[in-house]
Amino acid sequence: MKIPFVDLHAQYLTIKPEIDAAIQDVITNSAYIRGPHVDKFEKLWSEAMGMKHCVSCANGTDAIYILMRGLGIKPGDEVITTSHSWISTTETITQAGGKVVFVDSEYDTFNLNAAQIESKITSRTVGIIPVHLYGQPADMEAVMAIAKKHKLWVIEDCAQSHLARFKGKLVGTFGDAATFSFYPGKNLGAYGDAGGLVTNDDKLADWCATYARHGGKGEHMMEGINSRLDGLQAAILNVKVPHLQKWTEARRTVAARYNELLAGVGDLVTPKVAANRDHVYHLYVIRTEKRDALKKYLGDAGIGTVLNYPKALPFYPAYAYLGHQTSDFPVSYANSSRILSLPIFPEMTDEMIQYVANSIKAFYAAGR
Ligand SMILES: *Cc1c(COP(=O)(O)O)cnc(C)c1O
């Protein structure tokens, strides 16, 4: 048996007639840039989120950058975020002129440790970017209380957390605005790069939409950038949005089955979900001291696994200039050598899940 880490083709086959028709419609109408499919997507996604505005753009990274510019970040402004994420969360802070300030992650949830935020606040701090990593909500109650007290903005990085909830409320609806990636492998994925942001702030939405499109069509109100969602990607996303809830539930079913089959196996730590969180399992991440050997064993058994991510952000060469020690972020540092993401996607069959679990059990049974 071969189990890929994700199988985007399996999902395509379940919606092929709708996708093929949507793509054909874009071509028939030459609706390549902007146009009805993009307008429809912005409406569908703002409605799905219960937010006033969705501004689509080229990818999830741009969405973070555009928002920080819209929130008026100035050179030297400090932004606090997690040490355990994908680099989009932090490279955009620097691109926008800001300074990246890391906090450690929590052991249980992998998310930013809110209890450490206040110790990092200075007179230059302007905002916080919590990431709902792997699909589990960060502690938005704590983050919002700190933001309110210190008058900071909050951008939620929801690239991995479409439809996840904290205390029953959708993530992405807590902060000033939230960003989404619709990269193919994300829980809601296009067939190329795609992204967007949501907000209830009319002025912010208008500024971001203008900035992302060369600073305005016809009259250039300012210099902007070119970051557009294209019609083909929007048409594909429009087909997928109505299926997202069902796919999210399927991911939860896979995760629950893994939890059941992997309980008490070897030294494995299966994902822990904190109270009041509805996890959407973009990734199913286990931890073990024998990570590298297990990864190799599973690879030999035809099972695709990934490291999300091989290092905590402060320890990449890109952030060497900050001069951090591993002891500055002990949880993120320890996790990076233990984490392993197992295959998870809505179309996984029980047979596939059992094959993965049995292979892991065989690894430990062989005394490795
Ligand atoms: C995927 C991802 C992004 C950026 O998305 P792109 O669409 O690839 O630019 C941002 N933050 C996190 C946490 C992500 O996983």
Ligand as a Chemical Component Dictionary entry (heavy atoms), coordinates in Angstrom:
data_LIG
# 
_chem_comp.id                   LIG 
_chem_comp.type                 NON-POLYMER 
_chem_comp.pdbx_formal_charge   0 
_chem_comp.three_letter_code    LIG 
# 
loop_
_chem_comp_atom.comp_id 
_chem_comp_atom.atom_id 
_chem_comp_atom.alt_atom_id 
_chem_comp_atom.type_symbol 
_chem_comp_atom.charge 
_chem_comp_atom.model_Cartn_x 
_chem_comp_atom.model_Cartn_y 
_chem_comp_atom.model_Cartn_z 
_chem_comp_atom.pdbx_ordinal 
LIG C1 C1 C 0 0.527  28.460 4.161 1  
LIG C2 C2 C 0 0.758  29.445 5.217 2  
LIG C3 C3 C 0 0.845  30.839 4.970 3  
LIG C4 C4 C 0 0.949  31.467 3.615 4  
LIG O1 O1 O 0 0.280  30.976 2.613 5  
LIG P1 P1 P 0 0.680  31.062 1.076 6  
LIG O2 O2 O 0 -0.664 31.071 0.424 7  
LIG O3 O3 O 0 1.487  29.858 0.771 8  
LIG O4 O4 O 0 1.414  32.340 0.826 9  
LIG C5 C5 C 0 0.934  31.708 6.037 10 
LIG N1 N1 N 0 0.973  31.254 7.306 11 
LIG C6 C6 C 0 0.918  29.942 7.599 12 
LIG C7 C7 C 0 0.935  29.515 9.032 13 
LIG C8 C8 C 0 0.820  28.983 6.569 14 
LIG O5 O5 O 0 0.772  27.688 6.879 15 
# 
loop_
_chem_comp_bond.comp_id 
_chem_comp_bond.atom_id_1 
_chem_comp_bond.atom_id_2 
_chem_comp_bond.value_order 
_chem_comp_bond.pdbx_ordinal 
LIG C1 C2 SING 1  
LIG C2 C3 SING 2  
LIG C2 C8 DOUB 3  
LIG C3 C4 SING 4  
LIG C3 C5 DOUB 5  
LIG C4 O1 SING 6  
LIG O1 P1 SING 7  
LIG P1 O2 DOUB 8  
LIG P1 O3 SING 9  
LIG P1 O4 SING 10 
LIG C5 N1 SING 11 
LIG N1 C6 DOUB 12 
LIG C6 C7 SING 13 
LIG C6 C8 SING 14 
LIG C8 O5 SING 15 
# 
